[in-house]
Amino acid sequence: MRAAGVRAGIGVDMHRLVAGRALILGGVTVPYPRGLEGDSDADVLTHAVLDALLGAAALGDIGTHFGVGRPEMMGISSLRLLERVVSLLAAAGLQPHNVDATVVAEAPKLGPQIPGMRANLAKVLGVPETQVNVKGTTAKGMGWLGAGEGIACLAVATVTAARPGPVRQQPPRGGAARRQTSHRRLARRGSGGRD
């Protein structure tokens, strides 16, 4: 059964910054001396987006589907997890429509990397980049985020009923096929052709 209308969900994720890890946001490696701690690549932006999509579809959350401490999740790209979520949506008769995400990070500045993040997310979601927005802000020095101990992200996503695929024309069968063959033969004979 296909769901009608537009459905919205919210996703939130946060990870601690640690030494010895690459900082990956929206599938983009951001130059910085520390990265985010986690089983996967700990991409908080992508995690928040996929959680928002799951919420919009009422399909649980990231922990329900991917959990913590699973060997198969170690080091996995979060974009691959997003691909799986898009497949879950399709199975429920839904498709991504729009994403808006805000990354909260005291450092580094994310402006130069945002176009790449939008492009990566849009490609996996199967939507134009004009339907994916990524913003950056800081915590203004307040709390653990303001102290630069980690990075958080808040995302809102909408999903809509999946568009039906193209209708494939079936070849004629039985009597219809025989009639078409007979008509072609008669046409060729009438024009001097040989069967």
Protein Blocks (a to p, Z undefined) as FASTA:
>chain_A
ZZehjddddddddddddehiacdeehiacddfbdcddfblopaklmmmmmmmmmmnonap
fklmnoghiaklgopafklmmmmmmmmmmmnopacfbdcdddddfbdcfklmmmmmmmmm
mmmnopafklcccddddeehpajklnopaccddddddddddddddddddddehjlmmmmm
mmmmmmmmmnopaZZ
